[in-house]
């Protein structure tokens, strides 16, 4: 079982050939569609790097479209490599989502 936000598309092809791999995508809704907040400075908690930008309506919509396209490619990669997956949002009940995943086996 691999858990992450998967904003980078992993290569589990070899691993999936030898093992059953289950991917759990954990996201917050704000990661997929941040609010319009004008000019803001965001800090990456892992690296401490700051990102400054204008989070206006058009930039937020463009970002959200890129996330949808990225996720579509991610899911296609998982399907091609025969990896079961689910997406769990931070506000949802993880046990319910995981049960659905494993019952659908």
C-alpha positions, 0 to 999 in steps of 0.5 A: 500500500502506497499513500501520498498526494501523487502530484508526481506520477510514480513508476510502479510498473515493476513493483506491480508486476511482482506484487499487489500494489494499492495506491491511496491518494490523499488530498485536501480540496484546497490543494485541488482548487485553492480559493481566490485570495489575490496576491499571496505568499505560500510556504511549502512545509517540507522544504520551507520554500515560498511561492508568491503569486496572484491567486485570482479567478483565472489563475485558480481555474487554470490551476484546477484544470491542470490538476484534473488533467494530471489526475486523469493521467495518474489514474490511467497510469494506475489502470495500465499498471493494474494498480488499485487506487482510491482518492481520500479527501482529508475531510472524509471518513477514510475507513469508509473509502478504504472499505469500498476499495477493498470490498470492490476487489 
